[in-house]
Amino acid sequence: MSDPLVLFMPSGKRGRFPVGTLVLDAARQLGVHVESVCGGRGMCGRCQIEVQEGHFAKHGVTSAEDHLSAFGAKEQRYAEKRELMPGRRLSCSASIQGDLVIDVPQDLVINAQVVRKSASGRTIERNPAIHMCYVEVDEPDMHRPLGDADRLIGALCRDWKFERLEIEFGVLAGLQSTLRKGNWAVTAAIHDEPRSGPPRIIAVWPGFKNEAYGIACDIGSTTIAMHLVSLLSGRIAASAGASNPQIRFGEDLMSRVSYVMMNPDGRADMTAAVRAAVNDLVARVCVDGGVNRDDILDTVFVGNPVMHHLFLGVDPTELGGAPFALAVSSAVHARAADVGLAVNANARLYTLPCIAGHVGADAAGAMLAEGPHRQDVMMLLVDVGTNAEIVLGNRARVVACSSPTGPAFEGAEISGGQRAAPGAIERVRIDPATLEPRYRVIGVEQWSDAPGFAEAAGSVGVTGICGSGIIEVIAEMFLAGIISEDGVINGKLSEKSARIVPHGRTFSYVLKAGESPISITQNDVRAIQLAKAALYAGVKLLMQKQGVAAVDKIRLAGAFGSFIDPKYAMVLGLIPDCDLDQVGAAGNSAGEGALMALLNRDYRREIETKVREIEKVETALEPDFQAFFVNAMALPNKVDPFPRLASAVTLPDRAGPSDGDALPSGRRGRRIRT
Amino acid sequence: MSDPLVLFMPSGKRGRFPVGTLVLDAARQLGVHVESVCGGRGMCGRCQIEVQEGHFAKHGVTSAEDHLSAFGAKEQRYAEKRELMPGRRLSCSASIQGDLVIDVPQDLVINAQVVRKSASGRTIERNPAIHMCYVEVDEPDMHRPLGDADRLIGALCRDWKFERLEIEFGVLAGLQSTLRKGNWAVTAAIHDEPRSGPPRIIAVWPGFKNEAYGIACDIGSTTIAMHLVSLLSGRIAASAGASNPQIRFGEDLMSRVSYVMMNPDGRADMTAAVRAAVNDLVARVCVDGGVNRDDILDTVFVGNPVMHHLFLGVDPTELGGAPFALAVSSAVHARAADVGLAVNANARLYTLPCIAGHVGADAAGAMLAEGPHRQDVMMLLVDVGTNAEIVLGNRARVVACSSPTGPAFEGAEISGGQRAAPGAIERVRIDPATLEPRYRVIGVEQWSDAPGFAEAAGSVGVTGICGSGIIEVIAEMFLAGIISEDGVINGKLSEKSARIVPHGRTFSYVLKAGESPISITQNDVRAIQLAKAALYAGVKLLMQKQGVAAVDKIRLAGAFGSFIDPKYAMVLGLIPDCDLDQVGAAGNSAGEGALMALLNRDYRREIETKVREIEKVETALEPDFQAFFVNAMALPNKVDPFPRLASAVTLPDRAGPSDGDALPSGRRGRRIRT
């Protein structure tokens, strides 16, 4: 009779083991990560498992319990001292007695409240780079005068099966007193990241220590977002966000690069600013999560190439012009202290790889989280900022590019534009019959035509229009026939509606009249057209590379993707035709990717490998890009049919000939780097 | 016909290679370290070889030249631009045409002026942990947007056959400008030390860089000695020494440990003091050698355990009492910046392993340099300081211990004692007939009885007596019959000579009369007896462990060993009987060991392995040690015959019964830790 078959979930790894094998040992032999801090002493409770009943019980009536050893003394003790939920067992105590399906609870479902609009309650299997290892160290022996560090390493190698173990220099100074405080029992934090060298002791605490934290951080041009996470349970202890203080040096990326080029201390100032902001967030999440900053042992960062470089202290000037050379594209392994992080003195730092000069570690993070490379279908992943980072692909092949959308989608370069903040118009509807608008303002519950709006809005005011509002107002203007397919505001409508008013040689649409009016000018429409054309041309280029005429799934990442209504994005032709059901916001998927890389080294290897394999497309070098760009100026787009869009909205019935208001080529030249 | 046989000297490695194989490639295949910075471009001249004529030319008349390709264009260019000594060839140009014996010039014979009284003109084969690699890096390519660091790594792996290469975080910030300054040709310094992780780029210079330095430093309790060495040629660019400023915290080791225990900032103060002194020496050797401190890329340190710990910033308190636990006994790999060294920002630091709580990295260095473990005969290696570090062994087995000699040998605890400095008496002769002394003073050419001494000594004065002077005066007093075998100054001689004078209940010997007299008191004799008994008892214990009654070779290391006359050491019974021809000073062999470990990683592996294998003997735990100690109080020693000593000196003919002046046991207890 063959040995019992054991299947571990959710990994699906399986193997046969002799009766009596500890579940923990079986898991390790299969490479299933089951945490254990105490090394099988029944102290930490980290190695809990659950047994799924019924499976494998095909022949005859057997219950799962029969296939696992009886509740042991170790488990009894643990359950009395702490708590062991019904059905849970300790895998360092329970042994295999028959076929089993074992659940390794991951305890981490990415929380919809934390990562906004996360598409799925995704479960991240854990296998962090930090191991907490409790160990009892031999006392000093004059007959065998090994140093304390050497005996600690010896004990860890003996009990935890490390073949080789180094000790971080910074740990040596405090080691002797820690060992004596713990009466020769200590818990060591071991950084085990083959890419950065042999496993290494980076911290030691006296006695038994059952906590270890990490931070995952997305450094955006506008916003920095951070999660503080237990490396032992995957629980998010706290999350926080803050504005990137580099905004004072320049709103968008290129103005920050310019600042560095123009100011001798520019790079150092911006590096200091972002590091200070990150440290402020560390302080905040530590307070919110009730966590000691010395317990933060690993840190993972993502960001676009300019943010990535500035954070690491690297001059981003080369990213400001062709050939857009990154200082480093592969993942960076360093010490958190190297960038001045106020966490454990020997904590580690990891940054995801950058894909290309304009497609950064943030895009790599988003890719890791959304996983186009894990799809059977063709998935489009778009992260819109000053540059759109675009990834298109499936299991077989992934292509990526960046397209220079400019800051219009973020409200910049728009006459009434502003960043998303209380007072900004974020939703717009226009009545096609009357051409009268109604809108919603951030910070105000009611729509503008609802009772009580004026009172409610009185306190915050209506100060401008943010990115999602701009998309909607222009899409609605198009759907209401106010602007043509070529983007021209129809001046003739001024006869029909007082909302259409002359503005120099062109016309504007008055979205909000009265005091501090907000209008959409012809230039605003042009700015959005340029931005959306750049985005769409990038998408189209990648579709051409992949040889597809449509995509199956679209994920819109970042703040932009979280607030924009996919329907309007499609009306404007920002994204290609696709079942609206299959279009979704990805939330802060870059940050989610950082979180995955923090909690599981395997994800680091996955994204490092995939980033090498991605085909990078540089729009500036692609002869077809200009043609795609010009064709994408129209609403939705001149050349692409959007059959599935019709089911979502009523497109205006007309054939609008171009009125010759072509773009000055100079303007286009400013945006599209060549 | 088989391929030509090629033998490389001095390594003796040999192999057969097809006709036409480049000598450089052949060397690499055999693991013979032939430096090459330019990667075979004929630029650096580091790969020079010489061909030994005549060998292998057995059959017929062939000259060595026929067996090597003709002088090539690359060599011609190099010889024109720089210089190529007659007979020298570039191994990146010369190819194998027949059997050859090839000399790889090491250019490094430890200079007798630099390391005093080095026993041999030892040749250190080089294989340093730092490689200088010139490389031409691909320019950035938008079609393949790899980072600059990634392309640098790619080029190095391609041209220099690294399988894996990391880049130090600190290099990233300046990398892009360096690559552009060098027009994509740079020289990278690569730290290749398998024990501390994968090979790693630690510095990059624009263009071709043909220099790289290291420092080897011995941190003694009294003196810090440093060599600045070219890692590419082995040439010692400068050497310097300075007093250890920790002396102001305590003369000897135990008083420094006490200082740490008594003062909250004691450890930090002493660490800062020794690091500042080391940095001063770095500044000095850089000036003397005309070397830029940024070109110092590797550093190796040795020191006794207390010095080692304080330099690394580790509290030495545990070394002050049983069980004398080291914080770390194995070799330490760190960054020079970790200890605040003002050298290249990413330079490395290596400390040799410590053997035991009282047998430090300095003893490991001395062992590496003198090589008892490479001897067929039984070699005794003694380094005398406040503790004597004693190593005894041969190829088969090495044993080591430390014995608490106290500071008497260094002039402390002696009434007229002082450190070796101008004005100190260092040599003494006593006429057995008249009991009149003559002596030599440091800084004065003449002996005290020679014409012109008074004038010459006038400027420096005669200020005291240093370690070697004390040894000699007591040995001479014994040989002249002034003191008995039991160490008692014979008061009866006061009738015969005015040099013998009463001093309390005992007598003194007046070495220098007149103003500022210098006398040897009974207590001085006792102090030296105690010290020498401790040393001899340690030696005897190791001889017992090895089961030998005599040793074949003795090396006396350190300043003490450099100045002491072996004959007098034997008269006093500091060392066991041995052919005087086989007794020699080892010079600063600890520092020489550091130098070896700096210039050749293989020596690091050798000493790391040997230190693990050494049998460590803790005198405090050895029941026989006390008996050996008591018996060793006599001059030369009560129980050991010194047959070979008789041929060197005329021993006084007498049988001196003990006069009962036994040592108070309390005093002994203070010295011998139990």
Interface residues (C-beta under 8 A of the other chain):
Chain A: E139 P140 D141 M142 H143 R144 P145 L146 G147 D148 A149 D150 E166 I167 F169 G170 L172 A173 L175 Q176 S177 S196 G197 P198 L312 G313 V314 D315 T317 E318 A322 P323 F324 A325 L326 A327 V328 S329 S330 V332 H333 A334 R335 D338 C354 I355 A356 G357 K616 E618 A620 L621
Chain B: E139 P140 D141 M142 H143 R144 P145 L146 G147 D148 A149 D150 E166 I167 F169 G170 L172 A173 L175 Q176 S177 S196 G197 P198 L312 G313 V314 D315 T317 E318 A322 P323 F324 A325 L326 A327 V328 S329 S330 V332 H333 A334 R335 D338 C354 I355 A356 G357 K616 E618 A620 L621
